[in-house]
Amino acid sequence: MEKCTIIGISDSRQQWFPPNVAKAIANGKVFSGGKRHRDIVGEMLPADAVWIDITVPISKVFSQYEAHKEVIIFASGDPLFFGFANTVQRECPQAEMRVFPSFNSLQMLAHRLLMPYQDMKIVSLTGRSWDKFDEALISGEPLIGCLTDKRNTPQAIWQRMHDYGYSNYEMFIGENLGNEESERIYHIEAAETIFPEKAFDLSLNCVILQKLMDRPRPFGIPEQDFHLLDGRQRMITKMPIRLLSLSMLDLRSKHTFWDVGFCTGSVSIEAKLQFPHLSITAFEVREEGKELMEQNSRKFGTPGIASVIGDFMQQDLTQYPKPDAVFIGGHGGKLVEMLAVLKNALNPNGCIVFNSVSEESRQMFEEGCKAAGMTITQSTRIAIDSHNPIYIMKAQ
């Protein structure tokens, strides 16, 4: 395929195209799109038109394109908005491409609601993880637009919000937008705690969330506010220590973070609240840690923290995103060996922060860093109230 024209359409059964687009269609020979697109535009195509269905695997579609010099492709809405034009650019970068967009579904929903949307944070959940949605939620974006799929449905979005205490958003759902016969718009008020029992078209809807009020997002959570392991406050990193440790980790410029020995999850939760973009994997040997992390994550509104239970030294670490930064909250007496493992797991220029509560553990950290070929670049001694002094140490 040397050239392609990508035409964005809505779900309307009465499509109108400007003259240049109509001319391109009339002169076209090879067309492509999904089955739904063919149902909409089929009668507008030349009698001898060739049609290539866009199905999975997508590689077979592009193999068919290779047999033709030029292809006209129909796509939903704006083809450059999480659309098929991005796929063409990736799979066929040498092709000359023209794009004629229509309104995307979130624009159409905002128009129906007469809602200014210039500040909307757009999140695609179509075949994607919750990461960007969680980031928008924790950040408190005033307007969040969500593209859905059959798994990440409006109900799943609503459930995730309410599981983590985000009952400060009202929801608008647009279904089959542009279709004169089946277009529907639903409004779910923030006060509703149970998602309404409605039969939504799971393939053709989108969601706009509008914030009505701010949700508390503390900077520094008092240790007594967490659900604790057997109620023991001594088993949690104290707030000033926690914040200083996060400062040393320099997480604003990082993407992935490991919390080794998370116990109550306080460091992971504090990190996620302040740096919602982070991908966090937290490790804990005790089975109780899983429930504690879940309870505390829900209490403080931090979805998306992946918790791993079991001996860290026995884990297959290759299945987790490589960290840019690591906090060691527990080591089970294997600190030297753990540092060697972490050195190999770290991304280049990554760092490790450790809180030493004794002279013995401080010496172990220094020994482990030297053996692993790492350098201690920062070390701060701090004492909180009547507790013993703690050394906060950073290695790179």
NUGU-149971 format. One record per residue (C-alpha): z, x, y; chain. Coordinates in pm, whole numbers, plus 50000, padded with zeros to 5 digits. Example, Ala and Ser with C-alpha at 12.3 -4.5 7.8 and 13.67 -1.06 7.14 Angstrom:
2
<zagu zz="50780" xx="51230" yy="49550" cadena="A"/>
<zagu zz="50714" xx="51367" yy="49894" cadena="A"/>
This chain:
396
<zagu zz="50000" xx="50000" yy="50000" cadena="A"/>
<zagu zz="49885" xx="50153" yy="50327" cadena="A"/>
<zagu zz="49972" xx="49867" yy="50562" cadena="A"/>
<zagu zz="50204" xx="49570" yy="50552" cadena="A"/>
<zagu zz="50280" xx="49283" yy="50785" cadena="A"/>
<zagu zz="50624" xx="49126" yy="50742" cadena="A"/>
<zagu zz="50664" xx="48776" yy="50882" cadena="A"/>
<zagu zz="51009" xx="48623" yy="50925" cadena="A"/>
<zagu zz="51038" xx="48250" yy="50859" cadena="A"/>
<zagu zz="51313" xx="47988" yy="50861" cadena="A"/>
<zagu zz="51379" xx="47720" yy="50600" cadena="A"/>
<zagu zz="51182" xx="47467" yy="50802" cadena="A"/>
<zagu zz="50905" xx="47288" yy="50612" cadena="A"/>
<zagu zz="50712" xx="47267" yy="50939" cadena="A"/>
<zagu zz="50651" xx="47632" yy="51023" cadena="A"/>
<zagu zz="50481" xx="47726" yy="51349" cadena="A"/>
<zagu zz="50336" xx="48071" yy="51410" cadena="A"/>
<zagu zz="50202" xx="48227" yy="51732" cadena="A"/>
<zagu zz="49823" xx="48280" yy="51735" cadena="A"/>
<zagu zz="49829" xx="48649" yy="51635" cadena="A"/>
<zagu zz="50049" xx="48575" yy="51331" cadena="A"/>
<zagu zz="49845" xx="48269" yy="51233" cadena="A"/>
<zagu zz="49529" xx="48483" yy="51254" cadena="A"/>
<zagu zz="49682" xx="48751" yy="51032" cadena="A"/>
<zagu zz="49769" xx="48488" yy="50771" cadena="A"/>
<zagu zz="49421" xx="48331" yy="50786" cadena="A"/>
<zagu zz="49256" xx="48671" yy="50736" cadena="A"/>
<zagu zz="49498" xx="48790" yy="50471" cadena="A"/>
<zagu zz="49420" xx="48830" yy="50104" cadena="A"/>
<zagu zz="49740" xx="48953" yy="49937" cadena="A"/>
<zagu zz="50072" xx="48786" yy="50013" cadena="A"/>
<zagu zz="50424" xx="48830" yy="49886" cadena="A"/>
<zagu zz="50772" xx="48678" yy="49915" cadena="A"/>
<zagu zz="51036" xx="48495" yy="49719" cadena="A"/>
<zagu zz="50971" xx="48170" yy="49536" cadena="A"/>
<zagu zz="51135" xx="47976" yy="49819" cadena="A"/>
<zagu zz="50907" xx="48141" yy="50074" cadena="A"/>
<zagu zz="50600" xx="48046" yy="49871" cadena="A"/>
<zagu zz="50717" xx="47684" yy="49856" cadena="A"/>
<zagu zz="50736" xx="47684" yy="50238" cadena="A"/>
<zagu zz="50411" xx="47861" yy="50331" cadena="A"/>
<zagu zz="50196" xx="47806" yy="50022" cadena="A"/>
<zagu zz="49975" xx="47540" yy="50178" cadena="A"/>
<zagu zz="49904" xx="47762" yy="50479" cadena="A"/>
<zagu zz="49751" xx="48046" yy="50275" cadena="A"/>
<zagu zz="49378" xx="48099" yy="50217" cadena="A"/>
<zagu zz="49242" xx="47934" yy="49903" cadena="A"/>
<zagu zz="49173" xx="48267" yy="49732" cadena="A"/>
<zagu zz="49508" xx="48422" yy="49823" cadena="A"/>
<zagu zz="49686" xx="48654" yy="49577" cadena="A"/>
<zagu zz="50064" xx="48609" yy="49563" cadena="A"/>
<zagu zz="50317" xx="48869" yy="49444" cadena="A"/>
<zagu zz="50663" xx="48730" yy="49375" cadena="A"/>
<zagu zz="50956" xx="48938" yy="49501" cadena="A"/>
<zagu zz="51192" xx="48955" yy="49204" cadena="A"/>
<zagu zz="51419" xx="49213" yy="49046" cadena="A"/>
<zagu zz="51372" xx="49489" yy="48955" cadena="A"/>
<zagu zz="51224" xx="49562" yy="49296" cadena="A"/>
<zagu zz="51047" xx="49873" yy="49164" cadena="A"/>
<zagu zz="50802" xx="49651" yy="48974" cadena="A"/>
<zagu zz="50719" xx="49464" yy="49296" cadena="A"/>
<zagu zz="50627" xx="49787" yy="49473" cadena="A"/>
<zagu zz="50423" xx="49896" yy="49172" cadena="A"/>
<zagu zz="50213" xx="49582" yy="49226" cadena="A"/>
<zagu zz="50185" xx="49657" yy="49598" cadena="A"/>
<zagu zz="50031" xx="49995" yy="49516" cadena="A"/>
<zagu zz="49715" xx="49824" yy="49390" cadena="A"/>
<zagu zz="49642" xx="49681" yy="49736" cadena="A"/>
<zagu zz="49559" xx="49839" yy="50069" cadena="A"/>
<zagu zz="49736" xx="49574" yy="50278" cadena="A"/>
<zagu zz="50004" xx="49314" yy="50195" cadena="A"/>
<zagu zz="50145" xx="49031" yy="50408" cadena="A"/>
<zagu zz="50510" xx="48970" yy="50320" cadena="A"/>
<zagu zz="50718" xx="48664" yy="50409" cadena="A"/>
<zagu zz="51093" xx="48716" yy="50451" cadena="A"/>
<zagu zz="51387" xx="48513" yy="50574" cadena="A"/>
<zagu zz="51480" xx="48527" yy="50942" cadena="A"/>
<zagu zz="51457" xx="48871" yy="51096" cadena="A"/>
<zagu zz="51322" xx="49112" yy="50830" cadena="A"/>
<zagu zz="51501" xx="49404" yy="50999" cadena="A"/>
<zagu zz="51837" xx="49224" yy="50989" cadena="A"/>
<zagu zz="51969" xx="49317" yy="50642" cadena="A"/>
<zagu zz="51621" xx="49210" yy="50534" cadena="A"/>
<zagu zz="51319" xx="49312" yy="50332" cadena="A"/>
<zagu zz="51174" xx="49537" yy="50602" cadena="A"/>
<zagu zz="51458" xx="49780" yy="50532" cadena="A"/>
<zagu zz="51358" xx="49783" yy="50165" cadena="A"/>
<zagu zz="50995" xx="49854" yy="50253" cadena="A"/>
<zagu zz="51099" xx="50143" yy="50478" cadena="A"/>
<zagu zz="51305" xx="50288" yy="50194" cadena="A"/>
<zagu zz="51060" xx="50234" yy="49907" cadena="A"/>
<zagu zz="50732" xx="50288" yy="50093" cadena="A"/>
<zagu zz="50807" xx="50504" yy="50400" cadena="A"/>
<zagu zz="50445" xx="50608" yy="50447" cadena="A"/>
<zagu zz="50319" xx="50250" yy="50494" cadena="A"/>
<zagu zz="50217" xx="50132" yy="50841" cadena="A"/>
<zagu zz="50438" xx="49831" yy="50910" cadena="A"/>
<zagu zz="50433" xx="49541" yy="51159" cadena="A"/>
<zagu zz="50723" xx="49297" yy="51184" cadena="A"/>
<zagu zz="50718" xx="48947" yy="51333" cadena="A"/>
<zagu zz="51077" xx="48819" yy="51330" cadena="A"/>
<zagu zz="51224" xx="48472" yy="51334" cadena="A"/>
<zagu zz="51586" xx="48388" yy="51414" cadena="A"/>
<zagu zz="51830" xx="48511" yy="51151" cadena="A"/>
<zagu zz="52074" xx="48263" yy="51000" cadena="A"/>
<zagu zz="52375" xx="48374" yy="51204" cadena="A"/>
<zagu zz="52178" xx="48338" yy="51527" cadena="A"/>
<zagu zz="52074" xx="47989" yy="51420" cadena="A"/>
<zagu zz="52433" xx="47891" yy="51340" cadena="A"/>
<zagu zz="52554" xx="48022" yy="51677" cadena="A"/>
<zagu zz="52276" xx="47825" yy="51848" cadena="A"/>
<zagu zz="52377" xx="47505" yy="51667" cadena="A"/>
<zagu zz="52737" xx="47560" yy="51781" cadena="A"/>
<zagu zz="52635" xx="47656" yy="52138" cadena="A"/>
<zagu zz="52841" xx="47969" yy="52080" cadena="A"/>
<zagu zz="52768" xx="48288" yy="52278" cadena="A"/>
<zagu zz="52737" xx="48554" yy="52010" cadena="A"/>
<zagu zz="52667" xx="48881" yy="52192" cadena="A"/>
<zagu zz="53004" xx="49022" yy="52080" cadena="A"/>
<zagu zz="52980" xx="48906" yy="51719" cadena="A"/>
<zagu zz="53068" xx="49163" yy="51452" cadena="A"/>
<zagu zz="52812" xx="49124" yy="51174" cadena="A"/>
<zagu zz="52914" xx="49178" yy="50812" cadena="A"/>
<zagu zz="52686" xx="49144" yy="50512" cadena="A"/>
<zagu zz="52857" xx="49041" yy="50189" cadena="A"/>
<zagu zz="52526" xx="48993" yy="50012" cadena="A"/>
<zagu zz="52553" xx="49221" yy="49710" cadena="A"/>
<zagu zz="52806" xx="49433" yy="49897" cadena="A"/>
<zagu zz="53178" xx="49510" yy="49879" cadena="A"/>
<zagu zz="53448" xx="49363" yy="50104" cadena="A"/>
<zagu zz="53495" xx="49693" yy="50291" cadena="A"/>
<zagu zz="53324" xx="49602" yy="50620" cadena="A"/>
<zagu zz="53471" xx="49251" yy="50615" cadena="A"/>
<zagu zz="53823" xx="49389" yy="50566" cadena="A"/>
<zagu zz="53765" xx="49634" yy="50852" cadena="A"/>
<zagu zz="53657" xx="49355" yy="51088" cadena="A"/>
<zagu zz="53953" xx="49139" yy="50985" cadena="A"/>
<zagu zz="54217" xx="49409" yy="51030" cadena="A"/>
<zagu zz="54058" xx="49518" yy="51360" cadena="A"/>
<zagu zz="54097" xx="49161" yy="51486" cadena="A"/>
<zagu zz="53734" xx="49111" yy="51587" cadena="A"/>
<zagu zz="53712" xx="48793" yy="51799" cadena="A"/>
<zagu zz="53394" xx="48674" yy="51626" cadena="A"/>
<zagu zz="53285" xx="48773" yy="51275" cadena="A"/>
<zagu zz="52950" xx="48670" yy="51130" cadena="A"/>
<zagu zz="52922" xx="48687" yy="50750" cadena="A"/>
<zagu zz="52614" xx="48681" yy="50530" cadena="A"/>
<zagu zz="52721" xx="48544" yy="50191" cadena="A"/>
<zagu zz="52601" xx="48543" yy="49832" cadena="A"/>
<zagu zz="52686" xx="48355" yy="49512" cadena="A"/>
<zagu zz="52997" xx="48569" yy="49456" cadena="A"/>
<zagu zz="53117" xx="48623" yy="49813" cadena="A"/>
<zagu zz="53105" xx="48256" yy="49906" cadena="A"/>
<zagu zz="53265" xx="48078" yy="50204" cadena="A"/>
<zagu zz="53551" xx="47980" yy="49973" cadena="A"/>
<zagu zz="53599" xx="48341" yy="49857" cadena="A"/>
<zagu zz="53602" xx="48455" yy="50221" cadena="A"/>
<zagu zz="53858" xx="48189" yy="50312" cadena="A"/>
<zagu zz="54075" xx="48277" yy="50014" cadena="A"/>
<zagu zz="54075" xx="48649" yy="50096" cadena="A"/>
<zagu zz="54169" xx="48579" yy="50457" cadena="A"/>
<zagu zz="54461" xx="48358" yy="50362" cadena="A"/>
<zagu zz="54581" xx="48582" yy="50079" cadena="A"/>
<zagu zz="54640" xx="48852" yy="50341" cadena="A"/>
<zagu zz="54781" xx="48631" yy="50614" cadena="A"/>
<zagu zz="54476" xx="48589" yy="50838" cadena="A"/>
<zagu zz="54518" xx="48222" yy="50915" cadena="A"/>
<zagu zz="54426" xx="48285" yy="51279" cadena="A"/>
<zagu zz="54052" xx="48222" yy="51235" cadena="A"/>
<zagu zz="53860" xx="47898" yy="51219" cadena="A"/>
<zagu zz="53549" xx="47892" yy="51002" cadena="A"/>
<zagu zz="53203" xx="47752" yy="51064" cadena="A"/>
<zagu zz="52959" xx="47730" yy="50773" cadena="A"/>
<zagu zz="52585" xx="47686" yy="50817" cadena="A"/>
<zagu zz="52394" xx="47567" yy="50513" cadena="A"/>
<zagu zz="52014" xx="47555" yy="50469" cadena="A"/>
<zagu zz="51971" xx="47619" yy="50841" cadena="A"/>
<zagu zz="51627" xx="47520" yy="50969" cadena="A"/>
<zagu zz="51558" xx="47282" yy="50682" cadena="A"/>
<zagu zz="51505" xx="46940" yy="50838" cadena="A"/>
<zagu zz="51627" xx="46755" yy="50528" cadena="A"/>
<zagu zz="51923" xx="46956" yy="50402" cadena="A"/>
<zagu zz="52070" xx="47148" yy="50697" cadena="A"/>
<zagu zz="52448" xx="47106" yy="50714" cadena="A"/>
<zagu zz="52721" xx="47255" yy="50934" cadena="A"/>
<zagu zz="53089" xx="47249" yy="50839" cadena="A"/>
<zagu zz="53398" xx="47330" yy="51043" cadena="A"/>
<zagu zz="53722" xx="47435" yy="50875" cadena="A"/>
<zagu zz="54018" xx="47456" yy="51107" cadena="A"/>
<zagu zz="54251" xx="47756" yy="51099" cadena="A"/>
<zagu zz="54547" xx="47532" yy="51019" cadena="A"/>
<zagu zz="54395" xx="47422" yy="50688" cadena="A"/>
<zagu zz="54567" xx="47611" yy="50407" cadena="A"/>
<zagu zz="54353" xx="47476" yy="50124" cadena="A"/>
<zagu zz="53977" xx="47520" yy="50126" cadena="A"/>
<zagu zz="53807" xx="47178" yy="50130" cadena="A"/>
<zagu zz="53645" xx="47067" yy="49807" cadena="A"/>
<zagu zz="53280" xx="47060" yy="49904" cadena="A"/>
<zagu zz="52972" xx="47143" yy="49699" cadena="A"/>
<zagu zz="52809" xx="47419" yy="49904" cadena="A"/>
<zagu zz="52463" xx="47555" yy="49835" cadena="A"/>
<zagu zz="52576" xx="47898" yy="49721" cadena="A"/>
<zagu zz="52249" xx="48073" yy="49797" cadena="A"/>
<zagu zz="52167" xx="47947" yy="50145" cadena="A"/>
<zagu zz="52467" xx="47959" yy="50372" cadena="A"/>
<zagu zz="52632" xx="48186" yy="50627" cadena="A"/>
<zagu zz="52972" xx="48192" yy="50798" cadena="A"/>
<zagu zz="53106" xx="48253" yy="51147" cadena="A"/>
<zagu zz="53478" xx="48316" yy="51191" cadena="A"/>
<zagu zz="53624" xx="48263" yy="51538" cadena="A"/>
<zagu zz="53966" xx="48407" yy="51619" cadena="A"/>
<zagu zz="54208" xx="48169" yy="51788" cadena="A"/>
<zagu zz="54502" xx="48406" yy="51832" cadena="A"/>
<zagu zz="54598" xx="48764" yy="51758" cadena="A"/>
<zagu zz="54775" xx="48854" yy="51436" cadena="A"/>
<zagu zz="55059" xx="49111" yy="51467" cadena="A"/>
<zagu zz="54933" xx="49462" yy="51393" cadena="A"/>
<zagu zz="55229" xx="49697" yy="51424" cadena="A"/>
<zagu zz="55206" xx="50067" yy="51497" cadena="A"/>
<zagu zz="55488" xx="50201" yy="51285" cadena="A"/>
<zagu zz="55650" xx="49960" yy="51037" cadena="A"/>
<zagu zz="56029" xx="49985" yy="50989" cadena="A"/>
<zagu zz="56108" xx="50080" yy="50629" cadena="A"/>
<zagu zz="56340" xx="49784" yy="50580" cadena="A"/>
<zagu zz="56047" xx="49547" yy="50640" cadena="A"/>
<zagu zz="55872" xx="49660" yy="50321" cadena="A"/>
<zagu zz="55934" xx="49525" yy="49975" cadena="A"/>
<zagu zz="56118" xx="49821" yy="49825" cadena="A"/>
<zagu zz="56151" xx="49976" yy="49480" cadena="A"/>
<zagu zz="56481" xx="49830" yy="49354" cadena="A"/>
<zagu zz="56579" xx="49781" yy="49719" cadena="A"/>
<zagu zz="56617" xx="50156" yy="49774" cadena="A"/>
<zagu zz="56522" xx="50263" yy="50127" cadena="A"/>
<zagu zz="56557" xx="50628" yy="50021" cadena="A"/>
<zagu zz="56240" xx="50583" yy="49814" cadena="A"/>
<zagu zz="56017" xx="50518" yy="50116" cadena="A"/>
<zagu zz="55869" xx="50755" yy="50371" cadena="A"/>
<zagu zz="56058" xx="50693" yy="50695" cadena="A"/>
<zagu zz="55855" xx="50552" yy="50982" cadena="A"/>
<zagu zz="55861" xx="50859" yy="51216" cadena="A"/>
<zagu zz="55777" xx="51088" yy="50922" cadena="A"/>
<zagu zz="55502" xx="50850" yy="50813" cadena="A"/>
<zagu zz="55340" xx="50842" yy="51157" cadena="A"/>
<zagu zz="55361" xx="51218" yy="51203" cadena="A"/>
<zagu zz="55208" xx="51269" yy="50857" cadena="A"/>
<zagu zz="54919" xx="51035" yy="50945" cadena="A"/>
<zagu zz="54870" xx="51226" yy="51271" cadena="A"/>
<zagu zz="54834" xx="51552" yy="51079" cadena="A"/>
<zagu zz="54582" xx="51392" yy="50841" cadena="A"/>
<zagu zz="54355" xx="51317" yy="51141" cadena="A"/>
<zagu zz="54225" xx="51002" yy="50971" cadena="A"/>
<zagu zz="54017" xx="50873" yy="51261" cadena="A"/>
<zagu zz="53746" xx="51122" yy="51171" cadena="A"/>
<zagu zz="53782" xx="51075" yy="50794" cadena="A"/>
<zagu zz="53618" xx="50824" yy="50560" cadena="A"/>
<zagu zz="53809" xx="50846" yy="50231" cadena="A"/>
<zagu zz="54183" xx="50890" yy="50181" cadena="A"/>
<zagu zz="54399" xx="50939" yy="49871" cadena="A"/>
<zagu zz="54770" xx="50856" yy="49867" cadena="A"/>
<zagu zz="54923" xx="51029" yy="49562" cadena="A"/>
<zagu zz="55260" xx="50883" yy="49459" cadena="A"/>
<zagu zz="55248" xx="50576" yy="49682" cadena="A"/>
<zagu zz="55568" xx="50403" yy="49557" cadena="A"/>
<zagu zz="55594" xx="50109" yy="49803" cadena="A"/>
<zagu zz="55251" xx="50175" yy="49956" cadena="A"/>
<zagu zz="55391" xx="50238" yy="50304" cadena="A"/>
<zagu zz="55165" xx="50535" yy="50388" cadena="A"/>
<zagu zz="54849" xx="50362" yy="50260" cadena="A"/>
<zagu zz="54932" xx="50041" yy="50443" cadena="A"/>
<zagu zz="55013" xx="50217" yy="50769" cadena="A"/>
<zagu zz="54689" xx="50416" yy="50738" cadena="A"/>
<zagu zz="54481" xx="50104" yy="50673" cadena="A"/>
<zagu zz="54632" xx="49919" yy="50969" cadena="A"/>
<zagu zz="54558" xx="50200" yy="51212" cadena="A"/>
<zagu zz="54227" xx="50311" yy="51058" cadena="A"/>
<zagu zz="54067" xx="50000" yy="50902" cadena="A"/>
<zagu zz="53742" xx="50187" yy="50828" cadena="A"/>
<zagu zz="53914" xx="50404" yy="50566" cadena="A"/>
<zagu zz="53838" xx="50378" yy="50196" cadena="A"/>
<zagu zz="54184" xx="50423" yy="50043" cadena="A"/>
<zagu zz="54272" xx="50498" yy="49681" cadena="A"/>
<zagu zz="54644" xx="50508" yy="49606" cadena="A"/>
<zagu zz="54797" xx="50656" yy="49289" cadena="A"/>
<zagu zz="55140" xx="50582" yy="49140" cadena="A"/>
<zagu zz="55289" xx="50661" yy="48799" cadena="A"/>
<zagu zz="55533" xx="50366" yy="48793" cadena="A"/>
<zagu zz="55408" xx="50025" yy="48680" cadena="A"/>
<zagu zz="55624" xx="49858" yy="48947" cadena="A"/>
<zagu zz="55404" xx="50019" yy="49209" cadena="A"/>
<zagu zz="55115" xx="49780" yy="49149" cadena="A"/>
<zagu zz="55320" xx="49472" yy="49238" cadena="A"/>
<zagu zz="55484" xx="49648" yy="49533" cadena="A"/>
<zagu zz="55148" xx="49749" yy="49674" cadena="A"/>
<zagu zz="55016" xx="49395" yy="49633" cadena="A"/>
<zagu zz="55323" xx="49237" yy="49795" cadena="A"/>
<zagu zz="55328" xx="49477" yy="50088" cadena="A"/>
<zagu zz="54950" xx="49468" yy="50140" cadena="A"/>
<zagu zz="54960" xx="49090" yy="50162" cadena="A"/>
<zagu zz="55263" xx="49094" yy="50391" cadena="A"/>
<zagu zz="55109" xx="49336" yy="50641" cadena="A"/>
<zagu zz="54747" xx="49222" yy="50610" cadena="A"/>
<zagu zz="54577" xx="49524" yy="50452" cadena="A"/>
<zagu zz="54320" xx="49415" yy="50194" cadena="A"/>
<zagu zz="54101" xx="49671" yy="50025" cadena="A"/>
<zagu zz="54350" xx="49939" yy="49914" cadena="A"/>
<zagu zz="54263" xx="50039" yy="49556" cadena="A"/>
<zagu zz="54577" xx="50111" yy="49352" cadena="A"/>
<zagu zz="54569" xx="50321" yy="49034" cadena="A"/>
<zagu zz="54869" xx="50319" yy="48799" cadena="A"/>
<zagu zz="54940" xx="50609" yy="48562" cadena="A"/>
<zagu zz="55000" xx="50983" yy="48559" cadena="A"/>
<zagu zz="54780" xx="51130" yy="48832" cadena="A"/>
<zagu zz="54731" xx="51451" yy="48636" cadena="A"/>
<zagu zz="54580" xx="51251" yy="48348" cadena="A"/>
<zagu zz="54334" xx="51052" yy="48559" cadena="A"/>
<zagu zz="53955" xx="51088" yy="48548" cadena="A"/>
<zagu zz="53922" xx="51147" yy="48920" cadena="A"/>
<zagu zz="53542" xx="51156" yy="48914" cadena="A"/>
<zagu zz="53533" xx="50774" yy="48915" cadena="A"/>
<zagu zz="53694" xx="50753" yy="49261" cadena="A"/>
<zagu zz="53540" xx="50837" yy="49601" cadena="A"/>
<zagu zz="53602" xx="51204" yy="49682" cadena="A"/>
<zagu zz="53872" xx="51229" yy="49950" cadena="A"/>
<zagu zz="53846" xx="51375" yy="50297" cadena="A"/>
<zagu zz="54225" xx="51368" yy="50323" cadena="A"/>
<zagu zz="54517" xx="51346" yy="50078" cadena="A"/>
<zagu zz="54884" xx="51265" yy="50125" cadena="A"/>
<zagu zz="55119" xx="51378" yy="49847" cadena="A"/>
<zagu zz="55415" xx="51143" yy="49831" cadena="A"/>
<zagu zz="55521" xx="51234" yy="49477" cadena="A"/>
<zagu zz="55435" xx="51508" yy="49231" cadena="A"/>
<zagu zz="55675" xx="51482" yy="48933" cadena="A"/>
<zagu zz="55749" xx="51854" yy="48944" cadena="A"/>
<zagu zz="55381" xx="51944" yy="48901" cadena="A"/>
<zagu zz="55302" xx="52024" yy="49262" cadena="A"/>
<zagu zz="55133" xx="52360" yy="49195" cadena="A"/>
<zagu zz="54908" xx="52212" yy="48926" cadena="A"/>
<zagu zz="54840" xx="51905" yy="49140" cadena="A"/>
<zagu zz="54724" xx="52116" yy="49434" cadena="A"/>
<zagu zz="54473" xx="52293" yy="49208" cadena="A"/>
<zagu zz="54334" xx="51956" yy="49096" cadena="A"/>
<zagu zz="54321" xx="51822" yy="49451" cadena="A"/>
<zagu zz="54148" xx="52137" yy="49583" cadena="A"/>
<zagu zz="53862" xx="52071" yy="49339" cadena="A"/>
<zagu zz="53851" xx="51700" yy="49427" cadena="A"/>
<zagu zz="53850" xx="51741" yy="49808" cadena="A"/>
<zagu zz="53537" xx="51712" yy="50014" cadena="A"/>
<zagu zz="53452" xx="52025" yy="50216" cadena="A"/>
<zagu zz="53686" xx="52066" yy="50516" cadena="A"/>
<zagu zz="53927" xx="51817" yy="50360" cadena="A"/>
<zagu zz="54302" xx="51844" yy="50410" cadena="A"/>
<zagu zz="54628" xx="51778" yy="50227" cadena="A"/>
<zagu zz="54959" xx="51678" yy="50386" cadena="A"/>
<zagu zz="55290" xx="51706" yy="50202" cadena="A"/>
<zagu zz="55647" xx="51621" yy="50304" cadena="A"/>
<zagu zz="55893" xx="51872" yy="50167" cadena="A"/>
<zagu zz="56249" xx="51744" yy="50133" cadena="A"/>
<zagu zz="56391" xx="52068" yy="49986" cadena="A"/>
<zagu zz="56347" xx="52442" yy="50006" cadena="A"/>
<zagu zz="56231" xx="52440" yy="49644" cadena="A"/>
<zagu zz="55947" xx="52194" yy="49706" cadena="A"/>
<zagu zz="55845" xx="52381" yy="50022" cadena="A"/>
<zagu zz="55811" xx="52702" yy="49823" cadena="A"/>
<zagu zz="55617" xx="52518" yy="49552" cadena="A"/>
<zagu zz="55373" xx="52385" yy="49812" cadena="A"/>
<zagu zz="55324" xx="52731" yy="49961" cadena="A"/>
<zagu zz="55275" xx="52880" yy="49614" cadena="A"/>
<zagu zz="55031" xx="52605" yy="49511" cadena="A"/>
<zagu zz="54825" xx="52639" yy="49828" cadena="A"/>
<zagu zz="54799" xx="53016" yy="49787" cadena="A"/>
<zagu zz="54693" xx="52980" yy="49422" cadena="A"/>
<zagu zz="54432" xx="52717" yy="49515" cadena="A"/>
<zagu zz="54290" xx="52929" yy="49797" cadena="A"/>
<zagu zz="54408" xx="52693" yy="50068" cadena="A"/>
<zagu zz="54573" xx="52775" yy="50400" cadena="A"/>
<zagu zz="54874" xx="52602" yy="50553" cadena="A"/>
<zagu zz="54754" xx="52527" yy="50906" cadena="A"/>
<zagu zz="55049" xx="52321" yy="51035" cadena="A"/>
<zagu zz="55416" xx="52293" yy="50951" cadena="A"/>
<zagu zz="55669" xx="52084" yy="51140" cadena="A"/>
<zagu zz="56042" xx="52055" yy="51070" cadena="A"/>
<zagu zz="56195" xx="51718" yy="51163" cadena="A"/>
<zagu zz="56526" xx="51542" yy="51097" cadena="A"/>
<zagu zz="56581" xx="51165" yy="51124" cadena="A"/>
<zagu zz="56933" xx="51033" yy="51188" cadena="A"/>
<zagu zz="57169" xx="51175" yy="50926" cadena="A"/>
<zagu zz="56897" xx="51247" yy="50671" cadena="A"/>
<zagu zz="56819" xx="51602" yy="50561" cadena="A"/>
<zagu zz="56546" xx="51784" yy="50757" cadena="A"/>
<zagu zz="56192" xx="51745" yy="50625" cadena="A"/>
<zagu zz="55900" xx="51984" yy="50654" cadena="A"/>
<zagu zz="55566" xx="51814" yy="50714" cadena="A"/>
<zagu zz="55300" xx="52058" yy="50601" cadena="A"/>
<zagu zz="54920" xx="52051" yy="50621" cadena="A"/>
<zagu zz="54686" xx="52260" yy="50408" cadena="A"/>
<zagu zz="54312" xx="52306" yy="50442" cadena="A"/>
